[in-house]
Amino acid sequence: MSKKHDDISKLSEPFRALIGNQGLNYQILDLLPVPLEIFTPDGTCIFMNRAHMEMVGITDASLLVGKYNLKNDPVCLGIIGSELMDRIFRGEAVSFPNFPAPIQDVLDRGAIAEKPWEAATMDIFNLPIWDGDKFVCTISFFTVKNAYKGRADVIKAQEYIETHWQDEFDIDKIAHSVYLGKRQFQRIFKEVTGNTPVEFYQQIKIDKLKEKLLDGNLTIEQAFLDCGADTHGRFARLFKDSTGMTPTEYRKKMMK
């Protein structure tokens, strides 16, 4: 996103006045149902809204606000990478899909009393705010996609499936990864999650294809290939059964 799209000097005077009212801005952001955090250009967290605190289980924002620095967090830096981190704090609009939330690190730092989940993945979008040529801050919006609770072996299996979603489904390999027999594993997985392992795998694959179909640089066939599937195979029927649309219809609807 270029600066001209984020430059608040281009906005109308009444709206610029609103943007400049930091106290009012924070009140508005605190009411939003979308979890978010605000970071200064040096990486320091200066605000987190109520939805974010509730999502993670933070009861006292002062444990992090003004103290936590994203750029200096080795755990997040290891996940995001230095190149993407630099882009965020140069003032670029950056999205990070399927971010593995480092909830154990948040617990270890004493910001929460207990983990709200054992593991979770989320999509993060970083929106830069510019005032003319000055980069003011970046707002990070969070969308939780999967939050895993319960048995450690089931959580490990879910993570294994998410990592190997492009591969052919292999129940024996998945069960072996958590040191369980195939039948025992299938029974436990269904009891804990409400879905069979193959249903969980199929839904992940469908969600990934949805993401690929939104990339206008890819043909339908290329989107399928990137997902390890065939446009004329069983997965195409599963996609239509799940969404009520063919991949072509889905793309046209979502990219209008």
PEHUJO-V265371 format. One record per residue. N is the residue number from 1. RES is the residue in one letter. D_LAST is the distance of its C-alpha to the last C-alpha in Angstrom with 1 decimal. Layout:
BEGIN
n/res/d_last
N/RES/D_LAST
N/RES/D_LAST
END
This chain:
BEGIN
n/res/d_last
1/M/20.1
2/S/22.6
3/K/25.2
4/K/24.1
5/H/21.1
6/D/23.5
7/D/26.5
8/I/27.6
9/S/29.9
10/K/27.0
11/L/26.4
12/S/28.2
13/E/31.8
14/P/31.4
15/F/28.6
16/R/30.5
17/A/33.4
18/L/31.5
19/I/30.3
20/G/33.9
21/N/35.3
22/Q/35.2
23/G/36.9
24/L/34.4
25/N/31.5
26/Y/33.0
27/Q/33.5
28/I/29.9
29/L/28.7
30/D/31.3
31/L/29.8
32/L/26.3
33/P/25.8
34/V/24.2
35/P/26.9
36/L/27.4
37/E/30.1
38/I/30.9
39/F/32.8
40/T/34.8
41/P/34.7
42/D/37.7
43/G/36.0
44/T/37.7
45/C/36.0
46/I/36.6
47/F/34.6
48/M/33.1
49/N/31.8
50/R/33.1
51/A/30.2
52/H/30.8
53/M/34.5
54/E/34.1
55/M/31.8
56/V/34.5
57/G/37.6
58/I/38.8
59/T/41.2
60/D/42.4
61/A/39.9
62/S/42.9
63/L/43.4
64/L/40.5
65/V/39.5
66/G/41.4
67/K/42.8
68/Y/40.1
69/N/38.8
70/L/35.7
71/K/36.8
72/N/40.2
73/D/39.1
74/P/40.2
75/V/38.3
76/C/34.9
77/L/35.7
78/G/36.6
79/I/33.2
80/I/31.0
81/G/33.1
82/S/34.6
83/E/32.1
84/L/29.1
85/M/31.4
86/D/32.4
87/R/28.9
88/I/28.2
89/F/31.4
90/R/31.0
91/G/28.2
92/E/25.1
93/A/21.9
94/V/22.4
95/S/20.9
96/F/23.2
97/P/22.0
98/N/24.7
99/F/27.3
100/P/30.6
101/A/31.9
102/P/35.5
103/I/36.8
104/Q/40.3
105/D/40.6
106/V/39.7
107/L/42.4
108/D/44.9
109/R/44.4
110/G/45.4
111/A/42.3
112/I/42.0
113/A/44.7
114/E/43.1
115/K/39.9
116/P/37.2
117/W/36.3
118/E/37.8
119/A/34.6
120/A/31.0
121/T/27.9
122/M/25.2
123/D/22.2
124/I/23.2
125/F/21.2
126/N/23.6
127/L/22.8
128/P/25.4
129/I/26.9
130/W/28.7
131/D/31.3
132/G/31.6
133/D/32.8
134/K/33.8
135/F/31.8
136/V/32.4
137/C/31.0
138/T/28.2
139/I/26.6
140/S/25.9
141/F/23.6
142/F/24.4
143/T/22.7
144/V/25.2
145/K/24.0
146/N/27.4
147/A/30.7
148/Y/33.8
149/K/36.9
150/G/40.1
151/R/42.1
152/A/42.1
153/D/42.1
154/V/39.0
155/I/37.2
156/K/38.4
157/A/37.2
158/Q/33.7
159/E/33.7
160/Y/35.0
161/I/32.3
162/E/29.6
163/T/31.4
164/H/31.8
165/W/28.5
166/Q/28.1
167/D/31.6
168/E/32.7
169/F/33.5
170/D/37.2
171/I/38.8
172/D/42.1
173/K/40.9
174/I/39.0
175/A/42.1
176/H/44.3
177/S/42.3
178/V/43.4
179/Y/46.9
180/L/46.6
181/G/47.3
182/K/44.5
183/R/45.3
184/Q/46.1
185/F/42.9
186/Q/40.8
187/R/42.6
188/I/42.4
189/F/38.7
190/K/37.9
191/E/40.3
192/V/38.8
193/T/35.0
194/G/34.8
195/N/33.1
196/T/34.7
197/P/34.3
198/V/32.3
199/E/29.9
200/F/29.4
201/Y/28.9
202/Q/26.4
203/Q/24.2
204/I/24.3
205/K/23.4
206/I/20.4
207/D/19.2
208/K/19.8
209/L/17.8
210/K/14.8
211/E/15.2
212/K/15.8
213/L/12.7
214/L/10.6
215/D/12.9
216/G/11.6
217/N/15.4
218/L/16.3
219/T/16.4
220/I/16.3
221/E/20.1
222/Q/20.3
223/A/18.3
224/F/20.8
225/L/23.7
226/D/23.0
227/C/23.3
228/G/26.4
229/A/25.2
230/D/25.2
231/T/22.3
232/H/25.0
233/G/26.8
234/R/27.2
235/F/24.5
236/A/21.8
237/R/23.4
238/L/23.6
239/F/19.9
240/K/19.2
241/D/22.0
242/S/20.7
243/T/17.0
244/G/17.5
245/M/15.0
246/T/15.7
247/P/14.3
248/T/12.4
249/E/10.9
250/Y/10.2
251/R/8.4
252/K/6.1
253/K/5.7
254/M/5.8
255/M/3.8
256/K/0.0
END
